[in-house]
Amino acid sequence: MDINQIREILPHRYPFLLVDRIDEISETRVVGTKCVTMNEWFFQGHFPQRPVMPGVLMIEAMAQVGAVLALAREGGNSLALLAGVDQAKFRRIVQPGDVLRIEVEETYRRKTIGKTAGKIYANGELACEAIITFALSVQEK
């Protein structure tokens, strides 16, 4: 799934769209890619002398990849909202030049609430992992 197809599913736009492509998608699992460049807006202040991707944005990237899975199934006018983050662990810094592989697996789903387990690998090394709870909200057209 390329960036144009992702933009049809997710409402996020620059500078807050944090996934470049979806490489795999199944009923309960999705894998996405984010290519981190020096041009990312957050590197201007985090930190100018040693750019590091903020952990909260790694969680957001994970949530966006998970939202692609949830919303692709919905096929309508739903919005996936971040409802909780548990057991977040940051194992490695992410810096310009890193390619992130974002793996998200749905572990629980009941109507409009779900949980996912996600991991982010930076150039093959585990950088972040978390359990994310999401809520689906139907939007009026």
C-alpha positions as CSV (number, residue, x, y, z in Angstrom):
1,M,0.0,0.0,0.0
2,D,1.6,3.3,-1.1
3,I,1.3,6.7,0.6
4,N,-1.7,7.7,-1.6
5,Q,-3.6,4.6,-0.5
6,I,-2.7,5.3,3.1
7,R,-4.0,8.8,2.8
8,E,-7.3,7.4,1.7
9,I,-7.6,5.5,5.0
10,L,-5.9,7.8,7.5
11,P,-6.9,11.4,8.2
12,H,-3.4,12.4,9.2
13,R,-1.4,14.7,6.9
14,Y,2.0,16.4,6.9
15,P,3.7,16.9,9.3
16,F,1.9,14.3,11.3
17,L,1.6,11.4,8.9
18,L,4.3,9.0,10.3
19,V,4.0,6.0,7.9
20,D,5.3,5.9,4.4
21,R,4.0,2.6,3.2
22,I,2.2,-0.6,4.3
23,D,4.2,-3.7,3.3
24,E,2.0,-6.4,4.7
25,I,-1.6,-6.5,5.8
26,S,-3.8,-9.4,6.9
27,E,-6.9,-9.9,9.1
28,T,-5.0,-9.3,12.3
29,R,-1.5,-8.1,11.4
30,V,0.0,-5.1,9.6
31,V,3.6,-4.1,8.8
32,G,4.5,-0.6,7.8
33,T,7.6,1.4,7.0
34,K,8.8,4.9,7.9
35,C,12.0,6.3,6.4
36,V,13.4,8.8,8.9
37,T,15.1,11.8,7.3
38,M,17.0,14.8,8.6
39,N,14.1,16.9,7.2
40,E,11.6,15.7,9.9
41,W,10.0,18.7,11.6
42,F,10.7,17.4,15.1
43,F,14.5,17.3,14.6
44,Q,14.6,21.1,14.7
45,G,14.2,21.0,18.4
46,H,14.8,17.4,19.5
47,F,17.8,17.8,19.5
48,P,19.6,20.1,17.0
49,Q,23.1,18.9,17.8
50,R,22.1,15.2,18.1
51,P,18.7,14.5,16.4
52,V,16.6,11.8,18.1
53,M,13.0,10.9,17.2
54,P,10.8,11.5,20.3
55,G,9.5,8.3,21.8
56,V,6.0,9.6,21.8
57,L,6.2,9.9,18.0
58,M,7.4,6.3,17.7
59,I,4.2,5.4,19.6
60,E,2.2,7.6,17.3
61,A,3.7,5.9,14.2
62,M,2.8,2.5,15.7
63,A,-0.8,3.7,16.4
64,Q,-1.1,5.0,12.8
65,V,0.0,1.7,11.3
66,G,-2.5,-0.1,13.6
67,A,-5.2,2.4,12.5
68,V,-4.6,1.3,8.9
69,L,-5.5,-2.2,9.9
70,A,-8.6,-1.2,11.9
71,L,-9.9,1.3,9.4
72,A,-9.2,-0.8,6.2
73,R,-11.6,-3.3,7.6
74,E,-14.2,-0.7,8.5
75,G,-14.2,0.7,5.0
76,G,-16.3,3.7,5.9
77,N,-16.3,6.9,7.9
78,S,-14.7,5.7,11.2
79,L,-11.8,7.4,13.0
80,A,-9.3,5.4,15.1
81,L,-8.5,7.2,18.3
82,L,-5.6,6.4,20.7
83,A,-7.2,5.3,24.0
84,G,-4.3,4.0,25.9
85,V,-0.6,3.0,25.9
86,D,0.7,0.2,28.2
87,Q,4.1,-1.4,28.7
88,A,5.9,1.0,26.4
89,K,9.6,0.4,26.2
90,F,12.2,2.3,24.2
91,R,15.3,0.1,23.4
92,R,17.2,2.2,20.9
93,I,17.3,5.7,19.7
94,V,15.9,6.5,16.3
95,Q,17.9,9.1,14.2
96,P,18.0,10.4,10.7
97,G,18.8,7.7,8.2
98,D,17.0,5.0,10.1
99,V,14.4,2.9,8.3
100,L,11.6,1.8,10.7
101,R,9.8,-1.5,10.3
102,I,6.6,-1.1,12.3
103,E,4.9,-4.4,13.1
104,V,1.4,-4.3,14.7
105,E,-0.8,-7.2,15.7
106,E,-4.4,-7.0,16.9
107,T,-4.7,-8.9,20.1
108,Y,-8.3,-8.0,21.1
109,R,-11.3,-6.5,19.3
110,R,-14.8,-6.0,20.6
111,K,-17.1,-3.7,18.6
112,T,-15.4,-0.3,18.8
113,I,-12.6,-1.1,21.2
114,G,-9.4,-3.0,20.5
115,K,-5.8,-3.7,21.6
116,T,-2.7,-4.1,19.6
117,A,0.8,-5.3,20.3
118,G,3.4,-3.3,18.4
119,K,7.1,-3.3,17.8
120,I,9.3,-0.9,15.9
121,Y,12.6,-2.1,14.4
122,A,15.2,0.5,13.3
123,N,17.5,-1.0,10.8
124,G,16.7,-4.5,12.1
125,E,17.2,-3.6,15.8
126,L,14.3,-3.4,18.3
127,A,13.7,0.3,19.1
128,C,10.3,0.4,20.7
129,E,7.5,-1.9,21.8
130,A,4.1,-1.1,23.4
131,I,0.5,-2.3,23.9
132,I,-1.9,0.2,22.3
133,T,-5.6,0.5,23.0
134,F,-7.7,2.1,20.4
135,A,-11.4,3.2,20.0
136,L,-13.3,3.6,16.8
137,S,-15.5,6.6,16.4
138,V,-18.0,6.9,13.6
139,Q,-17.7,10.3,11.9
140,E,-20.6,12.1,10.2
141,K,-20.1,12.8,6.5
